[in-house]
Amino acid sequence: MQKIKAYVATHQQRFLDELFELLRYPSVSADPKYKDDVSRTAAFVAQKLRDAGADNVEVCPTAGHPIVYGEKIIDPDRPTVLVYGHYDVQPPDPLELWETPPFEPTVRDGKIFARGACDDKGQFYMHIKALELMEATGTLACNIKFMIEGEEEVGSDHLGEFVKANTERLAADIVLISDTAMISLDTPSLETGLRGLSYLEVEVTGPNRDLHSGVYGGAVANPATVLAKLIASLHDADNRIAIPGFYDDVVALTDAERKALNEAPFDEAEYKKDLGIDALWGEKGYTTIERTGIRPTLEVNGIWGGYIGEGAKTVLPSKAHAKISMRLVPNQDSHAITELFVKHFERIAPDYVKVKVTPHHGGEPAVTPTDSRAYRAAEKAIETAFGKKPIPTRGGGSIPIVSLFEKVLGLKTVLMGFGLDSDNLHSPNEKYDIANYLKGIETIPLFHKYFAALD
């Protein structure tokens, strides 16, 4: 540990400078205008892998954005860890809400503010610096393979094809991912599960063109109003999702499991203060920790229709739209839930409008075992680095490829994240604490050490 801390302290500023350089690339995978920037980011990641000591580094083209692969094989008889991360980021919009430019990293109060700072550039880059550290100090105990993709934020559309075509190349003993959060530096935690995802778009069409709201209002249904009513009907009075069959496959936790989950520290007053809200909302009968980890949800991610420009335009819109995501829990299936939603939405639509539902992407929920060698190695690494045993938690987000790795490669995943829930992921002013970044670089080599030792 002293050797690790000394190396991080000596190279701390360079580690930060390199991360800042990575954060300056606007690698937005969702917007075609950033395609060249995404490719440049992949090239940068590949070079930094080579600089850290990785071999056989390659920028692998796909039908979408490229995947960066690299490896360090020290002994075929030793265990192998496959590190997964993503270098693409969410769009920075709305730009006017950023206090500083999203692609010009800025440090305030010990935190790095930039798009991708935590999700996932800052977190995957810790692994590259950890490799450098282990190579420089002669402490590398495992074989390591890296697969850093550029399409996670748009559903990893082409990752499955790459994984299936490279099963031998990606052969390993465990997948290690840092794309999740812990409770805090004072209360470290390890996520033991992730929710799945079904993401789709709905369109409601009324008249064949926008109409004058004075001439036609009151005689023709307004698609925006109808859409609002349809969306409102998707939850009942107890805030349960009102789609028939939605909960049929949900695995309920035992009372003992729920009790253990709620032992994680949670300050409701601080939670509300941080979000600027006066009261919490959610499914009746469950705590906030349960609502965000072990219960499925349905949320509107965006809604639009009609005139939204400056000034007034009295129009009855022809169409209204919404983007909707559903977070899923074991044993819900994303394809089955998507089909349930489509049938339900079409069934409840009144005959004075037409509805269209377009599925986008999804993924399956995942639970990681807490009695495995890999989990115990992660637990011991965090306990050594932080001085405290981590609390097992369930993550509210989704990493769809976790189930892909298990299905295609037969590999379980360890979710060893160092972000915080308050890091404004997918929002303006995304941030990542410098202390978390450096602590991650200190902790990751310990995982490899203990994973090899437990073998």
Disulfide bonds with the S-S distance in Angstrom:
none
